[in-house]
Amino acid sequence: MTERATGTHKTSAPVRLSLKVPPEVADTIKSMARERNTTVTRVVRDAIETEQILRDAKRNRARFIIEDEHGGRQRELIIR
């Protein structure tokens, strides 16, 4: 990661990445960006941040329960 010193603090400069995904995945990401009125980059960043939150919680032995909006059906999300 490239770092730039500013005074006594270091800030990380953005790093450009390129990735290849199947067309269906690209379409899904673009659709999500349109629905949220944001960029593809923001959708990918948010997905990575969410993944990190889930993995950190998993390390602490957290369980993830998804419940429908009426408090009925519950499902457990399994993080591999």
N, C-alpha and C positions, 0 to 999 in steps of 0.2 A: 504494500500500500504506500502511496506517495504521501509524505507529510510535509507540511510547510510550517516553518516557525514564524509566529507572530508575537513579538515581544517575549514574554515568558511562557506563553501558551502555544501548544502545537495544535494545528487544525488539520484534519485530513482532507485532501483534495479529492473530488469525485474521480472514480476510476471507470473508464468506459469498458464495458463487457459486451461480448457478442455471444449469443446462444442459438442453437438450432432446436426447433420444436416441430412436431408434426403440424400440418395445416389446421387440424381440428383444435389443437391447443392454442395456436395463434389466433384462430377465430374466436375462441372462448375468451382469451385475454382482451382482445379488441372489443368484444361485446361488453365485457365487464367495464372497461374504460368508458365506453359510450354511456352505459347505464348510470355510472357514477359521475359522469361529466368530468373525467380526469384523463390522465395520460396512461399509456401502456406502462411506462416506467414506474409510475406511482402504484399501479396495480401489482406489478412484480415486487416492488419494495415492500408494499403492505403484506403480500403473501409471505415474503421471507421473514418479516418481523413477526407475523402470526406464527409461523413455523418455529421460530426461536422461542417465543413465549410458551408454546405447547411443549417443546423439548425441555425447557427449563423446568416447567411444572412436572413433567414426567420424571425427571431426575429426582424430584422431591416426592415421588410416588403419588401424585395427584391423579384423580379419576375425572374423566370428562363426560358429563351427562348432557344429552341434547333432549329437550322437552318441547313438545309442540306448544303453540301459543295458548291453548286452552287447558294446559296442565294435565293433559291426558297421556299420550304415548311417550315413553322415555326410551332412549337408545344410548348406549355407551360408545363413545368415540375411542377407538383403539389406535394409539400412536406407535408405529413400528420403529 
